[in-house]
Amino acid sequence: MELSAEFKKRIGPDLKKSELCLELGIARITLTRWMKTDLHNFRHLDVIEKVTKVLDLTQEEIFAKEKKVRKAKVQS
């Protein structure tokens, strides 16, 4: 799981980061940690709801689309 380029673009300004932190009730350092190492925290519905409100993104736009890896067929 990875945050999308659009999410990173919209969260860029300090004002947006601060606004999101206030909405979530977390410190800026916590938001920074979530973005770097704890991405699973963005999967909670209440967090998604607040991110969509502050950054004006849809749920699908928050996360980068994962590439599907095709498995090679094993020949016997």
N, CA, C and O atoms as a GROMACS GRO file, in nm:
protein
  304
    1MET      N    1   0.085  -0.117   0.000
    1MET     CA    2   0.000   0.000   0.000
    1MET      C    3   0.089   0.124   0.000
    1MET      O    4   0.191   0.130   0.069
    2GLU      N    5   0.048   0.221  -0.080
    2GLU     CA    6   0.126   0.343  -0.095
    2GLU      C    7   0.030   0.460  -0.114
    2GLU      O    8  -0.076   0.445  -0.175
    3LEU      N    9   0.068   0.576  -0.062
    3LEU     CA   10  -0.014   0.696  -0.082
    3LEU      C   11   0.005   0.746  -0.225
    3LEU      O   12   0.115   0.736  -0.281
    4SER      N   13  -0.100   0.799  -0.283
    4SER     CA   14  -0.095   0.843  -0.422
    4SER      C   15  -0.018   0.974  -0.436
    4SER      O   16   0.003   1.047  -0.339
    5ALA      N   17   0.024   1.001  -0.558
    5ALA     CA   18   0.094   1.126  -0.588
    5ALA      C   19   0.001   1.245  -0.564
    5ALA      O   20   0.046   1.351  -0.519
    6GLU      N   21  -0.126   1.228  -0.593
    6GLU     CA   22  -0.224   1.336  -0.572
    6GLU      C   23  -0.238   1.367  -0.424
    6GLU      O   24  -0.247   1.484  -0.386
    7PHE      N   25  -0.240   1.264  -0.339
    7PHE     CA   26  -0.245   1.285  -0.194
    7PHE      C   27  -0.123   1.366  -0.151
    7PHE      O   28  -0.136   1.464  -0.078
    8LYS      N   29  -0.006   1.324  -0.195
    8LYS     CA   30   0.119   1.390  -0.155
    8LYS      C   31   0.122   1.535  -0.204
    8LYS      O   32   0.174   1.623  -0.135
    9LYS      N   33   0.067   1.559  -0.321
    9LYS     CA   34   0.062   1.696  -0.375
    9LYS      C   35  -0.029   1.784  -0.290
    9LYS      O   36   0.006   1.897  -0.256
   10ARG      N   37  -0.145   1.732  -0.255
   10ARG     CA   38  -0.242   1.813  -0.180
   10ARG      C   39  -0.205   1.830  -0.033
   10ARG      O   40  -0.243   1.930   0.028
   11ILE      N   41  -0.132   1.736   0.024
   11ILE     CA   42  -0.092   1.746   0.165
   11ILE      C   43   0.034   1.833   0.178
   11ILE      O   44   0.074   1.868   0.289
   12GLY      N   45   0.095   1.868   0.066
   12GLY     CA   46   0.220   1.943   0.064
   12GLY      C   47   0.223   2.070   0.148
   12GLY      O   48   0.314   2.085   0.230
   13PRO      N   49   0.130   2.162   0.130
   13PRO     CA   50   0.135   2.287   0.207
   13PRO      C   51   0.120   2.262   0.358
   13PRO      O   52   0.040   2.180   0.401
   14ASP      N   53   0.199   2.335   0.436
   14ASP     CA   54   0.194   2.319   0.581
   14ASP      C   55   0.054   2.342   0.638
   14ASP      O   56   0.014   2.277   0.734
   15LEU      N   57  -0.018   2.435   0.578
   15LEU     CA   58  -0.153   2.465   0.625
   15LEU      C   59  -0.243   2.342   0.616
   15LEU      O   60  -0.321   2.314   0.707
   16LYS      N   61  -0.232   2.267   0.506
   16LYS     CA   62  -0.315   2.146   0.489
   16LYS      C   63  -0.275   2.039   0.589
   16LYS      O   64  -0.361   1.971   0.645
   17LYS      N   65  -0.145   2.023   0.613
   17LYS     CA   66  -0.099   1.925   0.712
   17LYS      C   67  -0.155   1.961   0.849
   17LYS      O   68  -0.205   1.874   0.922
   18SER      N   69  -0.146   2.088   0.884
   18SER     CA   70  -0.197   2.133   1.014
   18SER      C   71  -0.347   2.114   1.025
   18SER      O   72  -0.398   2.070   1.128
   19GLU      N   73  -0.418   2.147   0.918
   19GLU     CA   74  -0.564   2.131   0.916
   19GLU      C   75  -0.602   1.984   0.934
   19GLU      O   76  -0.695   1.952   1.010
   20LEU      N   77  -0.532   1.894   0.865
   20LEU     CA   78  -0.560   1.752   0.877
   20LEU      C   79  -0.529   1.702   1.018
   20LEU      O   80  -0.604   1.622   1.073
   21CYS      N   81  -0.420   1.748   1.076
   21CYS     CA   82  -0.384   1.708   1.212
   21CYS      C   83  -0.492   1.751   1.312
   21CYS      O   84  -0.527   1.675   1.402
   22LEU      N   85  -0.543   1.872   1.295
   22LEU     CA   86  -0.650   1.919   1.384
   22LEU      C   87  -0.775   1.833   1.368
   22LEU      O   88  -0.839   1.798   1.467
   23GLU      N   89  -0.810   1.799   1.245
   23GLU     CA   90  -0.927   1.714   1.218
   23GLU      C   91  -0.910   1.578   1.283
   23GLU      O   92  -1.004   1.524   1.342
   24LEU      N   93  -0.789   1.522   1.272
   24LEU     CA   94  -0.764   1.387   1.324
   24LEU      C   95  -0.734   1.386   1.474
   24LEU      O   96  -0.741   1.281   1.538
   25GLY      N   97  -0.700   1.502   1.529
   25GLY     CA   98  -0.665   1.509   1.670
   25GLY      C   99  -0.529   1.446   1.699
   25GLY      O  100  -0.508   1.383   1.803
   26ILE      N  101  -0.435   1.464   1.604
   26ILE     CA  102  -0.301   1.408   1.621
   26ILE      C  103  -0.198   1.519   1.603
   26ILE      O  104  -0.228   1.625   1.549
   27ALA      N  105  -0.076   1.492   1.649
   27ALA     CA  106   0.035   1.587   1.635
   27ALA      C  107   0.094   1.578   1.494
   27ALA      O  108   0.076   1.478   1.425
   28ARG      N  109   0.163   1.684   1.452
   28ARG     CA  110   0.226   1.684   1.320
   28ARG      C  111   0.328   1.571   1.307
   28ARG      O  112   0.338   1.508   1.202
   29ILE      N  113   0.402   1.546   1.412
   29ILE     CA  114   0.503   1.438   1.407
   29ILE      C  115   0.435   1.303   1.386
   29ILE      O  116   0.490   1.215   1.321
   30THR      N  117   0.316   1.287   1.441
   30THR     CA  118   0.240   1.163   1.422
   30THR      C  119   0.198   1.149   1.277
   30THR      O  120   0.209   1.041   1.219
   31LEU      N  121   0.150   1.257   1.217
   31LEU     CA  122   0.112   1.253   1.075
   31LEU      C  123   0.234   1.219   0.989
   31LEU      O  124   0.224   1.139   0.896
   32THR      N  125   0.346   1.279   1.019
   32THR     CA  126   0.469   1.251   0.945
   32THR      C  127   0.507   1.104   0.956
   32THR      O  128   0.543   1.041   0.857
   33ARG      N  129   0.497   1.050   1.076
   33ARG     CA  130   0.529   0.907   1.097
   33ARG      C  131   0.432   0.819   1.020
   33ARG      O  132   0.473   0.721   0.956
   34TRP      N  133   0.304   0.852   1.024
   34TRP     CA  134   0.204   0.774   0.950
   34TRP      C  135   0.239   0.772   0.802
   34TRP      O  136   0.232   0.668   0.737
   35MET      N  137   0.277   0.887   0.748
   35MET     CA  138   0.305   0.897   0.605
   35MET      C  139   0.432   0.821   0.566
   35MET      O  140   0.443   0.772   0.454
   36LYS      N  141   0.526   0.811   0.658
   36LYS     CA  142   0.653   0.744   0.626
   36LYS      C  143   0.651   0.594   0.656
   36LYS      O  144   0.699   0.515   0.575
   37THR      N  145   0.597   0.556   0.770
   37THR     CA  146   0.610   0.416   0.813
   37THR      C  147   0.482   0.346   0.855
   37THR      O  148   0.477   0.223   0.857
   38ASP      N  149   0.379   0.420   0.888
   38ASP     CA  150   0.257   0.360   0.942
   38ASP      C  151   0.136   0.384   0.851
   38ASP      O  152   0.032   0.431   0.898
   39LEU      N  153   0.150   0.354   0.724
   39LEU     CA  154   0.042   0.381   0.627
   39LEU      C  155  -0.088   0.310   0.661
   39LEU      O  156  -0.195   0.354   0.620
   40HIS      N  157  -0.079   0.201   0.736
   40HIS     CA  158  -0.201   0.127   0.770
   40HIS      C  159  -0.300   0.213   0.848
   40HIS      O  160  -0.419   0.185   0.848
   41ASN      N  161  -0.252   0.317   0.915
   41ASN     CA  162  -0.342   0.406   0.989
   41ASN      C  163  -0.438   0.482   0.897
   41ASN      O  164  -0.545   0.524   0.940
   42PHE      N  165  -0.400   0.500   0.771
   42PHE     CA  166  -0.486   0.570   0.676
   42PHE      C  167  -0.600   0.482   0.627
   42PHE      O  168  -0.689   0.530   0.556
   43ARG      N  169  -0.600   0.354   0.663
   43ARG     CA  170  -0.705   0.263   0.617
   43ARG      C  171  -0.831   0.267   0.704
   43ARG      O  172  -0.934   0.213   0.665
   44HIS      N  173  -0.822   0.329   0.821
   44HIS     CA  174  -0.939   0.337   0.910
   44HIS      C  175  -1.043   0.431   0.848
   44HIS      O  176  -1.009   0.538   0.796
   45LEU      N  177  -1.168   0.391   0.854
   45LEU     CA  178  -1.275   0.468   0.788
   45LEU      C  179  -1.286   0.611   0.840
   45LEU      O  180  -1.312   0.703   0.762
   46ASP      N  181  -1.268   0.631   0.971
   46ASP     CA  182  -1.278   0.766   1.024
   46ASP      C  183  -1.164   0.855   0.972
   46ASP      O  184  -1.184   0.974   0.950
   47VAL      N  185  -1.047   0.797   0.954
   47VAL     CA  186  -0.934   0.873   0.899
   47VAL      C  187  -0.959   0.905   0.752
   47VAL      O  188  -0.937   1.018   0.709
   48ILE      N  189  -1.006   0.807   0.676
   48ILE     CA  190  -1.036   0.828   0.534
   48ILE      C  191  -1.139   0.939   0.519
   48ILE      O  192  -1.126   1.025   0.432
   49GLU      N  193  -1.240   0.938   0.604
   49GLU     CA  194  -1.346   1.039   0.598
   49GLU      C  195  -1.289   1.179   0.619
   49GLU      O  196  -1.327   1.273   0.549
   50LYS      N  197  -1.198   1.193   0.715
   50LYS     CA  198  -1.140   1.324   0.744
   50LYS      C  199  -1.042   1.368   0.636
   50LYS      O  200  -1.034   1.486   0.604
   51VAL      N  201  -0.967   1.273   0.581
   51VAL     CA  202  -0.875   1.305   0.471
   51VAL      C  203  -0.954   1.354   0.350
   51VAL      O  204  -0.915   1.452   0.286
   52THR      N  205  -1.064   1.285   0.318
   52THR     CA  206  -1.144   1.327   0.203
   52THR      C  207  -1.204   1.466   0.225
   52THR      O  208  -1.217   1.544   0.130
   53LYS      N  209  -1.240   1.496   0.348
   53LYS     CA  210  -1.297   1.627   0.380
   53LYS      C  211  -1.192   1.738   0.366
   53LYS      O  212  -1.219   1.840   0.304
   54VAL      N  213  -1.075   1.718   0.424
   54VAL     CA  214  -0.972   1.823   0.425
   54VAL      C  215  -0.904   1.839   0.290
   54VAL      O  216  -0.881   1.951   0.244
   55LEU      N  217  -0.872   1.727   0.225
   55LEU     CA  218  -0.795   1.733   0.100
   55LEU      C  219  -0.882   1.727  -0.025
   55LEU      O  220  -0.831   1.739  -0.136
   56ASP      N  221  -1.012   1.709  -0.008
   56ASP     CA  222  -1.105   1.701  -0.120
   56ASP      C  223  -1.064   1.591  -0.219
   56ASP      O  224  -1.056   1.614  -0.340
   57LEU      N  225  -1.037   1.474  -0.165
   57LEU     CA  226  -1.003   1.356  -0.244
   57LEU      C  227  -1.107   1.248  -0.221
   57LEU      O  228  -1.171   1.244  -0.116
   58THR      N  229  -1.125   1.162  -0.319
   58THR     CA  230  -1.211   1.046  -0.297
   58THR      C  231  -1.127   0.939  -0.228
   58THR      O  232  -1.005   0.947  -0.224
   59GLN      N  233  -1.194   0.839  -0.176
   59GLN     CA  234  -1.123   0.730  -0.109
   59GLN      C  235  -1.024   0.662  -0.205
   59GLN      O  236  -0.914   0.626  -0.165
   60GLU      N  237  -1.064   0.647  -0.330
   60GLU     CA  238  -0.978   0.582  -0.429
   60GLU      C  239  -0.856   0.667  -0.463
   60GLU      O  240  -0.751   0.613  -0.499
   61GLU      N  241  -0.867   0.799  -0.450
   61GLU     CA  242  -0.756   0.889  -0.484
   61GLU      C  243  -0.650   0.897  -0.374
   61GLU      O  244  -0.540   0.947  -0.398
   62ILE      N  245  -0.681   0.850  -0.255
   62ILE     CA  246  -0.586   0.857  -0.144
   62ILE      C  247  -0.469   0.762  -0.167
   62ILE      O  248  -0.354   0.796  -0.140
   63PHE      N  249  -0.499   0.644  -0.216
   63PHE     CA  250  -0.396   0.541  -0.232
   63PHE      C  251  -0.360   0.521  -0.378
   63PHE      O  252  -0.445   0.531  -0.466
   64ALA      N  253  -0.232   0.492  -0.402
   64ALA     CA  254  -0.185   0.462  -0.538
   64ALA      C  255  -0.239   0.326  -0.578
   64ALA      O  256  -0.252   0.236  -0.496
   65LYS      N  257  -0.270   0.314  -0.704
   65LYS     CA  258  -0.319   0.185  -0.753
   65LYS      C  259  -0.204   0.085  -0.753
   65LYS      O  260  -0.093   0.115  -0.797
   66GLU      N  261  -0.233  -0.034  -0.703
   66GLU     CA  262  -0.130  -0.138  -0.698
   66GLU      C  263  -0.123  -0.209  -0.832
   66GLU      O  264  -0.225  -0.238  -0.894
   67LYS      N  265  -0.003  -0.236  -0.873
   67LYS     CA  266   0.017  -0.310  -0.997
   67LYS      C  267   0.000  -0.457  -0.969
   67LYS      O  268   0.052  -0.510  -0.870
   68LYS      N  269  -0.074  -0.523  -1.055
   68LYS     CA  270  -0.094  -0.667  -1.039
   68LYS      C  271   0.024  -0.740  -1.100
   68LYS      O  272   0.068  -0.711  -1.212
   69VAL      N  273   0.074  -0.834  -1.025
   69VAL     CA  274   0.187  -0.913  -1.072
   69VAL      C  275   0.135  -1.047  -1.120
   69VAL      O  276   0.064  -1.118  -1.047
   70ARG      N  277   0.169  -1.080  -1.242
   70ARG     CA  278   0.124  -1.208  -1.297
   70ARG      C  279   0.222  -1.316  -1.256
   70ARG      O  280   0.344  -1.298  -1.263
   71LYS      N  281   0.168  -1.427  -1.214
   71LYS     CA  282   0.252  -1.540  -1.176
   71LYS      C  283   0.289  -1.619  -1.301
   71LYS      O  284   0.206  -1.643  -1.389
   72ALA      N  285   0.413  -1.657  -1.307
   72ALA     CA  286   0.459  -1.737  -1.420
   72ALA      C  287   0.409  -1.880  -1.404
   72ALA      O  288   0.403  -1.933  -1.293
   73LYS      N  289   0.375  -1.939  -1.515
   73LYS     CA  290   0.329  -2.077  -1.511
   73LYS      C  291   0.450  -2.168  -1.496
   73LYS      O  292   0.553  -2.150  -1.561
   74VAL      N  293   0.435  -2.266  -1.410
   74VAL     CA  294   0.542  -2.362  -1.388
   74VAL      C  295   0.522  -2.478  -1.483
   74VAL      O  296   0.416  -2.540  -1.486
   75GLN      N  297   0.625  -2.507  -1.559
   75GLN     CA  298   0.617  -2.619  -1.653
   75GLN      C  299   0.672  -2.744  -1.585
   75GLN      O  300   0.774  -2.739  -1.518
   76SER      N  301   0.602  -2.855  -1.605
   76SER     CA  302   0.650  -2.978  -1.543
   76SER      C  303   0.704  -3.075  -1.644
   76SER      O  304   0.748  -3.184  -1.608
   0.00000   0.00000   0.00000
